[in-house]
Amino acid sequence: MSEYLLLRHRDIPDIKALPVYQEHGGFEAFKQVVTGMQPAEVTEVVKASNLRGRGGAGFPTGLKWAFMDNNNWPHYVVANADESEPGTFKDREIMESNPFQFLEGVAIASYAVGAQAAYIYLRGEFWQVADFLDEKIAEAEAAGLLGDKLFGSDYSLKIYTHLGAGAYICGEETALLESLEGQRGQPRLRPPFPPSYGLYGKPTVVNNVETFTNVPMIIARGADWYKSLGTPDTAGVKIFSLSGCVQRPGNYELPFGTTFRQLIFEHGGGIANGNNIKAIMPAGASSAVLVATEAVLDTPLDYGSVRSVGAELGSASVIVIDDSFSMDWVINKTIHFFKHESCGKCTPCRDGNYWMQHLTERIHQGEATQEDLQLLKSVTGLIQNKCLCALGEFSIQAVMTSLERFPQDFEAAIKQ
């Protein structure tokens, strides 16, 4: 790309310093909306940009903001900075290296939905990031960019950080809200959804860090400019967290529509150790597993195209698996994670992951039979579409697709 829109510190090394951020247009978009736009106008611009949530679901951001219940006050904005998905490490880089653009995005969203308090919910291991953001929030307040009576208007905004306790389940927005309220981090029954009943029972917008970081650029340059990037299905740019068996793992900010082949071989340097690519997990541990065929490698990276080949793009945490690994090992690793992270609130996820862990362990140890493979398939079916939140659905994705798409690996692993 000719310029970075989110990872701007790679173009502007000192952008995490407030004076430098302001020299490059920082907080001008926020000032523009507070002094010259009605909240509904801001929402309409974001809606027109086709910005979709970057946390995994890809829901239209402006539409989510428009769902806020204006008959129930106060309103809140919450930034989901939990980032617990194995293979995802983009939000931390944004918060550590381009923090003010993220904070400005939170501020613009808060104005758009009429919130005067916003919370950044960080995973428990991010305590250093939380301290750093607190410093940046204080700097912005001292400069009159956050706080009371902003830019001579009647609008005031306070932003707070909050550390979780390192639970993957708190990446699910209702479990996050429960944790933020001081409750056990477990998902709520839905409906109602957060825009009508969220934090403290009040209307709440929950978006991902990367989502918010797009917003100042959209306001500054316009919805049409943003839609000119990416694909008709998915506008803008995305940070792809590339890991696994590649020469150059890392975060790559690229337009939607970039192919798997370009990401892995051009940007990631190809497969490590001279091995061949075997499989791709496009959305971290919660992903369906794709066979790395030529057609898959040439698939554009946008929500619709990845779905068309049998997976979801999610948060775009692309894990590459080479031919030195057997898929029974891969699913054993993923199920150990999900069994450990299941909150235990619903039976299909709590018990299903327990049994999947035992079965995948037996398969990986070479102690399983054909009956165990059939039992594993049966257990995934008993979990599917029966869980309280997405964690249970995520837990079976790698298992179901690996059994279906790599049967030879499992036949080789079981007792003959």
Secondary structure, 3 states (H helix, E strand, C coil): CCCCCCCHHHCCCCCCCHHHHHHCCCCHHHHHHHHHCCHHHHHHHHHHCCCECCCCCCCEHHHHHHCCCCCCCCEEEEEEECCCCCCCCHHHHHHHHCHHHHHHHHHHHHHHHCEEEEEEEECHHHHHHHHHHHHHHHHHHHCCCCECCHHHCCCCEEEEEEECCCCHHHHCHHHHHHHHCCCCCCCCCCCCCCCCCCHHHCCEEEEEHHHHHHHHHHHHHCHHHHHCCECCCCECEEEEEEEECECCCEEEEEECCCEHHHHHHHHCCCEHHHCCEEEEECCHHHCCCEECCHHHHCCECCHHHHHHCCCCCCCCEEEEEECCCCHHHHHHHHHHHHHHHCCCCCHHHHHHHHHHHHHHHHHHCCCCCHHHHHHHHHHHHHHCCCCCCHHHHHHHHHHHHHHHHCHHHHHHHCCC
